[in-house]
Amino acid sequence: MMMKFMKLAGLGLAAVTASLAGTIEGTVHATPPPGPPEPAGGGAYESRRYKFAEKVDYQRLRDFVVYIDQPMAAVAPAAHAAVTTQRDASFDPHVLPVAVGTTVRWPNEDDIYHNVYSDSEVKQFDLKFYKQEKVPEVVFDQVGRVDVFCAIHAKMHCIVLVLPNPYFATADAKGRFVIRDVPAGTYKLRAWHERLPGQTKEIVVPAEGAVRVDFALGLGGLPKN
């Protein structure tokens, strides 16, 4: 009888804990560098010096990631591995956010060889040359950014962003993001993009309901020469 009561009490505690969770939602977008708008002709990018430099279209930037930037209570590893696919001589997705400890699979759907590798300090690996005969896996066990390349094709590049917990989201095409079932508390929420300085805000997640946070990432805060 006592054992049955303890089990029921445990279930009740789990239900209460699960109910004390809120949602983080908002938007994230890029802003162009400060200063007057460039002339119609393109400005410096039209000069001979910079004509081969890529001109960033800040309105079209994608792959923003928003995440809680701090360790949290231990969470069971993901039941399924994440996947980055080699397709049409590129990696899909280009940016893959995962919680630390996640296994990532690397299938090759092309009819040509690829060689997936990383020399990043956070995680170093080399999956050698292969087509479709195998699907290698890599466990990402340290937090940080891992840049991944193909040794054969110079333009193949992706990023595995290894995060300290599973509370993260990738913004959609309109810059909107939602992180659900976050335990109530005060956290540091960070917005990230590979080409822009990140931004961190302190937030309070309610026991129920949602907190809204909007980010604008840009170069406005950089020191001036």
Contacts in CASP RR format, 6 or more apart in sequence:
PFRMAT RR
TARGET T0000
AUTHOR 0000-0000-0000
METHOD contacts of the structure
MODEL  1
MMMKFMKLAGLGLAAVTASLAGTIEGTVHATPPPGPPEPAGGGAYESRRY
KFAEKVDYQRLRDFVVYIDQPMAAVAPAAHAAVTTQRDASFDPHVLPVAV
GTTVRWPNEDDIYHNVYSDSEVKQFDLKFYKQEKVPEVVFDQVGRVDVFC
AIHAKMHCIVLVLPNPYFATADAKGRFVIRDVPAGTYKLRAWHERLPGQT
KEIVVPAEGAVRVDFALGLGGLPKN
17 183 0 8 1.000
18 181 0 8 1.000
19 207 0 8 1.000
19 208 0 8 1.000
20 183 0 8 1.000
20 184 0 8 1.000
20 207 0 8 1.000
20 208 0 8 1.000
21 180 0 8 1.000
21 181 0 8 1.000
21 182 0 8 1.000
21 183 0 8 1.000
21 184 0 8 1.000
21 205 0 8 1.000
21 207 0 8 1.000
21 208 0 8 1.000
22 180 0 8 1.000
22 181 0 8 1.000
22 182 0 8 1.000
22 183 0 8 1.000
22 184 0 8 1.000
22 205 0 8 1.000
22 206 0 8 1.000
22 207 0 8 1.000
22 208 0 8 1.000
22 209 0 8 1.000
22 210 0 8 1.000
22 211 0 8 1.000
23 178 0 8 1.000
23 179 0 8 1.000
23 180 0 8 1.000
23 181 0 8 1.000
23 182 0 8 1.000
23 205 0 8 1.000
23 209 0 8 1.000
23 210 0 8 1.000
23 211 0 8 1.000
24 66 0 8 1.000
24 167 0 8 1.000
24 177 0 8 1.000
24 178 0 8 1.000
24 179 0 8 1.000
24 182 0 8 1.000
24 189 0 8 1.000
24 203 0 8 1.000
24 205 0 8 1.000
24 210 0 8 1.000
24 211 0 8 1.000
24 213 0 8 1.000
25 176 0 8 1.000
25 177 0 8 1.000
25 178 0 8 1.000
25 179 0 8 1.000
25 210 0 8 1.000
25 211 0 8 1.000
25 212 0 8 1.000
25 213 0 8 1.000
26 176 0 8 1.000
26 177 0 8 1.000
26 178 0 8 1.000
26 212 0 8 1.000
26 213 0 8 1.000
26 214 0 8 1.000
27 171 0 8 1.000
27 174 0 8 1.000
27 175 0 8 1.000
27 176 0 8 1.000
27 177 0 8 1.000
27 214 0 8 1.000
27 215 0 8 1.000
28 64 0 8 1.000
28 66 0 8 1.000
28 171 0 8 1.000
28 175 0 8 1.000
28 177 0 8 1.000
28 191 0 8 1.000
28 214 0 8 1.000
28 215 0 8 1.000
28 216 0 8 1.000
28 217 0 8 1.000
29 61 0 8 1.000
29 64 0 8 1.000
29 175 0 8 1.000
29 215 0 8 1.000
29 216 0 8 1.000
29 217 0 8 1.000
30 58 0 8 1.000
30 59 0 8 1.000
30 61 0 8 1.000
30 193 0 8 1.000
30 196 0 8 1.000
30 216 0 8 1.000
30 217 0 8 1.000
30 218 0 8 1.000
31 58 0 8 1.000
31 216 0 8 1.000
31 217 0 8 1.000
31 218 0 8 1.000
31 220 0 8 1.000
32 58 0 8 1.000
32 218 0 8 1.000
33 218 0 8 1.000
33 219 0 8 1.000
33 220 0 8 1.000
34 219 0 8 1.000
34 220 0 8 1.000
38 44 0 8 1.000
38 45 0 8 1.000
42 55 0 8 1.000
44 50 0 8 1.000
45 51 0 8 1.000
45 53 0 8 1.000
45 55 0 8 1.000
56 195 0 8 1.000
58 218 0 8 1.000
61 193 0 8 1.000
61 195 0 8 1.000
61 196 0 8 1.000
62 171 0 8 1.000
62 173 0 8 1.000
63 93 0 8 1.000
63 94 0 8 1.000
63 95 0 8 1.000
63 170 0 8 1.000
63 193 0 8 1.000
63 194 0 8 1.000
64 170 0 8 1.000
64 171 0 8 1.000
64 175 0 8 1.000
64 177 0 8 1.000
64 191 0 8 1.000
64 192 0 8 1.000
64 193 0 8 1.000
64 215 0 8 1.000
64 217 0 8 1.000
65 95 0 8 1.000
65 97 0 8 1.000
65 161 0 8 1.000
65 168 0 8 1.000
65 169 0 8 1.000
65 170 0 8 1.000
65 171 0 8 1.000
65 191 0 8 1.000
65 192 0 8 1.000
65 193 0 8 1.000
66 168 0 8 1.000
66 169 0 8 1.000
66 171 0 8 1.000
66 177 0 8 1.000
66 179 0 8 1.000
66 189 0 8 1.000
66 190 0 8 1.000
66 191 0 8 1.000
66 192 0 8 1.000
66 213 0 8 1.000
66 215 0 8 1.000
67 97 0 8 1.000
67 163 0 8 1.000
67 165 0 8 1.000
67 167 0 8 1.000
67 168 0 8 1.000
67 169 0 8 1.000
67 179 0 8 1.000
67 189 0 8 1.000
67 190 0 8 1.000
67 192 0 8 1.000
68 164 0 8 1.000
68 165 0 8 1.000
68 167 0 8 1.000
68 168 0 8 1.000
68 179 0 8 1.000
68 182 0 8 1.000
68 187 0 8 1.000
68 188 0 8 1.000
68 189 0 8 1.000
68 190 0 8 1.000
69 163 0 8 1.000
69 164 0 8 1.000
69 187 0 8 1.000
69 188 0 8 1.000
69 189 0 8 1.000
69 190 0 8 1.000
69 200 0 8 1.000
70 164 0 8 1.000
70 165 0 8 1.000
70 187 0 8 1.000
70 188 0 8 1.000
71 164 0 8 1.000
71 165 0 8 1.000
72 164 0 8 1.000
72 165 0 8 1.000
72 167 0 8 1.000
72 183 0 8 1.000
73 183 0 8 1.000
75 99 0 8 1.000
75 165 0 8 1.000
75 166 0 8 1.000
77 99 0 8 1.000
77 101 0 8 1.000
77 102 0 8 1.000
78 98 0 8 1.000
78 99 0 8 1.000
78 102 0 8 1.000
78 103 0 8 1.000
78 166 0 8 1.000
81 102 0 8 1.000
81 103 0 8 1.000
81 104 0 8 1.000
81 105 0 8 1.000
81 137 0 8 1.000
82 96 0 8 1.000
82 98 0 8 1.000
82 102 0 8 1.000
82 103 0 8 1.000
82 104 0 8 1.000
82 105 0 8 1.000
83 104 0 8 1.000
83 105 0 8 1.000
83 106 0 8 1.000
83 107 0 8 1.000
84 91 0 8 1.000
84 92 0 8 1.000
84 93 0 8 1.000
84 96 0 8 1.000
84 104 0 8 1.000
84 105 0 8 1.000
84 106 0 8 1.000
84 148 0 8 1.000
84 158 0 8 1.000
84 160 0 8 1.000
85 91 0 8 1.000
85 92 0 8 1.000
85 106 0 8 1.000
85 107 0 8 1.000
85 108 0 8 1.000
85 109 0 8 1.000
86 92 0 8 1.000
86 106 0 8 1.000
86 107 0 8 1.000
86 108 0 8 1.000
86 109 0 8 1.000
86 110 0 8 1.000
86 114 0 8 1.000
86 116 0 8 1.000
86 150 0 8 1.000
86 156 0 8 1.000
87 109 0 8 1.000
87 110 0 8 1.000
88 110 0 8 1.000
89 110 0 8 1.000
89 112 0 8 1.000
89 114 0 8 1.000
89 150 0 8 1.000
89 153 0 8 1.000
89 155 0 8 1.000
89 156 0 8 1.000
90 155 0 8 1.000
90 156 0 8 1.000
91 148 0 8 1.000
91 156 0 8 1.000
91 157 0 8 1.000
91 158 0 8 1.000
93 158 0 8 1.000
94 157 0 8 1.000
94 158 0 8 1.000
94 159 0 8 1.000
95 158 0 8 1.000
95 159 0 8 1.000
95 161 0 8 1.000
95 170 0 8 1.000
95 194 0 8 1.000
96 104 0 8 1.000
96 158 0 8 1.000
96 159 0 8 1.000
96 160 0 8 1.000
96 161 0 8 1.000
97 161 0 8 1.000
97 163 0 8 1.000
97 168 0 8 1.000
97 170 0 8 1.000
98 104 0 8 1.000
98 140 0 8 1.000
98 160 0 8 1.000
98 161 0 8 1.000
98 162 0 8 1.000
98 163 0 8 1.000
99 162 0 8 1.000
99 163 0 8 1.000
99 164 0 8 1.000
99 165 0 8 1.000
99 166 0 8 1.000
99 168 0 8 1.000
100 140 0 8 1.000
100 141 0 8 1.000
100 142 0 8 1.000
100 143 0 8 1.000
100 162 0 8 1.000
100 163 0 8 1.000
100 164 0 8 1.000
100 165 0 8 1.000
101 139 0 8 1.000
101 140 0 8 1.000
101 141 0 8 1.000
101 162 0 8 1.000
102 139 0 8 1.000
102 140 0 8 1.000
102 162 0 8 1.000
103 137 0 8 1.000
103 138 0 8 1.000
103 139 0 8 1.000
103 140 0 8 1.000
104 137 0 8 1.000
104 138 0 8 1.000
104 139 0 8 1.000
104 140 0 8 1.000
104 160 0 8 1.000
105 135 0 8 1.000
105 136 0 8 1.000
105 137 0 8 1.000
106 116 0 8 1.000
106 127 0 8 1.000
106 135 0 8 1.000
106 136 0 8 1.000
106 137 0 8 1.000
106 138 0 8 1.000
107 132 0 8 1.000
107 135 0 8 1.000
108 114 0 8 1.000
108 130 0 8 1.000
108 131 0 8 1.000
108 132 0 8 1.000
109 132 0 8 1.000
110 131 0 8 1.000
111 131 0 8 1.000
111 132 0 8 1.000
112 131 0 8 1.000
113 129 0 8 1.000
113 130 0 8 1.000
113 131 0 8 1.000
113 152 0 8 1.000
114 129 0 8 1.000
114 130 0 8 1.000
114 131 0 8 1.000
114 150 0 8 1.000
114 152 0 8 1.000
114 153 0 8 1.000
114 156 0 8 1.000
115 126 0 8 1.000
115 127 0 8 1.000
115 128 0 8 1.000
115 129 0 8 1.000
115 130 0 8 1.000
115 150 0 8 1.000
115 151 0 8 1.000
115 152 0 8 1.000
116 125 0 8 1.000
116 126 0 8 1.000
116 127 0 8 1.000
116 136 0 8 1.000
116 148 0 8 1.000
116 149 0 8 1.000
116 150 0 8 1.000
117 125 0 8 1.000
117 126 0 8 1.000
117 127 0 8 1.000
117 148 0 8 1.000
117 149 0 8 1.000
117 150 0 8 1.000
117 151 0 8 1.000
118 124 0 8 1.000
118 125 0 8 1.000
118 146 0 8 1.000
118 147 0 8 1.000
118 148 0 8 1.000
118 149 0 8 1.000
120 145 0 8 1.000
120 146 0 8 1.000
120 147 0 8 1.000
120 148 0 8 1.000
122 140 0 8 1.000
122 142 0 8 1.000
122 143 0 8 1.000
122 144 0 8 1.000
122 145 0 8 1.000
122 146 0 8 1.000
122 162 0 8 1.000
123 138 0 8 1.000
123 140 0 8 1.000
123 141 0 8 1.000
123 142 0 8 1.000
123 146 0 8 1.000
123 160 0 8 1.000
123 162 0 8 1.000
125 138 0 8 1.000
126 151 0 8 1.000
127 136 0 8 1.000
127 138 0 8 1.000
129 152 0 8 1.000
130 136 0 8 1.000
140 146 0 8 1.000
140 160 0 8 1.000
140 162 0 8 1.000
142 162 0 8 1.000
143 162 0 8 1.000
143 163 0 8 1.000
143 164 0 8 1.000
144 161 0 8 1.000
144 162 0 8 1.000
144 163 0 8 1.000
145 159 0 8 1.000
145 160 0 8 1.000
145 161 0 8 1.000
145 162 0 8 1.000
146 159 0 8 1.000
146 160 0 8 1.000
146 161 0 8 1.000
146 162 0 8 1.000
147 157 0 8 1.000
147 158 0 8 1.000
147 159 0 8 1.000
148 157 0 8 1.000
148 158 0 8 1.000
148 159 0 8 1.000
148 160 0 8 1.000
149 156 0 8 1.000
149 157 0 8 1.000
150 156 0 8 1.000
159 194 0 8 1.000
161 192 0 8 1.000
167 179 0 8 1.000
167 182 0 8 1.000
168 179 0 8 1.000
169 177 0 8 1.000
169 178 0 8 1.000
169 179 0 8 1.000
170 177 0 8 1.000
171 177 0 8 1.000
182 205 0 8 1.000
183 205 0 8 1.000
184 205 0 8 1.000
184 206 0 8 1.000
184 207 0 8 1.000
185 204 0 8 1.000
185 205 0 8 1.000
186 202 0 8 1.000
186 203 0 8 1.000
186 204 0 8 1.000
186 205 0 8 1.000
187 202 0 8 1.000
187 203 0 8 1.000
187 204 0 8 1.000
187 205 0 8 1.000
188 200 0 8 1.000
188 201 0 8 1.000
188 202 0 8 1.000
188 203 0 8 1.000
189 200 0 8 1.000
189 201 0 8 1.000
189 202 0 8 1.000
189 203 0 8 1.000
189 213 0 8 1.000
190 198 0 8 1.000
190 199 0 8 1.000
190 200 0 8 1.000
190 201 0 8 1.000
191 198 0 8 1.000
191 199 0 8 1.000
191 200 0 8 1.000
191 215 0 8 1.000
191 217 0 8 1.000
192 198 0 8 1.000
193 217 0 8 1.000
196 217 0 8 1.000
196 218 0 8 1.000
196 219 0 8 1.000
197 217 0 8 1.000
197 218 0 8 1.000
197 219 0 8 1.000
197 221 0 8 1.000
197 222 0 8 1.000
198 217 0 8 1.000
199 215 0 8 1.000
199 216 0 8 1.000
199 217 0 8 1.000
201 213 0 8 1.000
201 215 0 8 1.000
203 211 0 8 1.000
203 213 0 8 1.000
204 211 0 8 1.000
205 211 0 8 1.000
END
